[in-house]
């Protein structure tokens, strides 16, 4: 028997975003004259101290250099699946997914292996840096792909590393990001509620679509192609030939890395990159317990090759959503990788 959990959506290669908050420092200086004319020029007049221009974590040149370095190092690491080298330019949820790719690489087709090993470059780059934050974002395309990606670079071990990369559907643009007169983006605190949810709640809401079909927190999400596909995992969980001997269930899980990145859009809404995770469980039905076992798939066998009565797979993901004050959040892109099987 073979586990029935379908492979998660596999996106194209990945790449990042920046935020900023300006700080205004003012001081009032007042002078008092002894003259009877209290309205005399200069008396009791407040003077504002000019505030410095807000700054982000990186200039456009520094952000470009970080992305160039990522391209070069990541391409070299992918060619030989060098996890140590990859760790010098990647962290966060995207790194969890890359490590899973390396781990399962030997189970892929020769064509997929060859494609993964090819060098890549990001084009059509647009950099967004929020003030007073440790990170920046990039809109870009990869190689010949027409899919636009939103990439996030954050400081890790004193250097910029890619921590998230989410691709929109082909020929679908990533929503616009607002910039101020200083050319900086505006970061939004992830716990800030916008409409029905806050960005920090999106990961759990998306996981609920797998676990309950969206009967709980997932009910607060707008219907999109992504949410439809996610709910389908729930509705189809016990269909097909495997349903004769086993049941399948999904459960919400904690993301390996919890940080959410949110940027203000020109219309007042928010564009958020957020982590999400769930597990899938394939369990033998009672009549088959004791005299049957489930054979893990090739990918599952990388982590545990032992046939067993229950197979639990962990899926770590990242996703992209827009939030507006007048409606439910719309999840417009998502990526998952199976990172463990037990």
Buried (B, 14 or more C-beta within 10 A) or exposed (E): BBBBBEEBBEBBBBBBBBBBBBEEEEEEEEEEEEEEEEEEEEBEEEEEEEEEEBBBBBBBEBBBEBBEBBBEBBBBBBEEBBEEBBBBBBBBBBBBBBBBBBBBBEBBEEEEEEEBEEEBBBEEBBBBBBBBBBBBBBBBBBEEBEBBBBBBBBBBEEEBBBBBBBBBBEEBEBBEBBBBEEBBBBBBEBEEEBBBBBBBBBBBBBBBBBBBBBEBBBBBBBEBEBBEEBBBBBEEBBEEEBBEBBBBBBBBBEBBBBBBBBBBBEEEBBBBBBBBBBBBBBBBEEEBEEEBBBBBBEBBBBBBEEEBBBBBBBBBBBBBBBBBEEEBBBBBBBBBBBBBBB
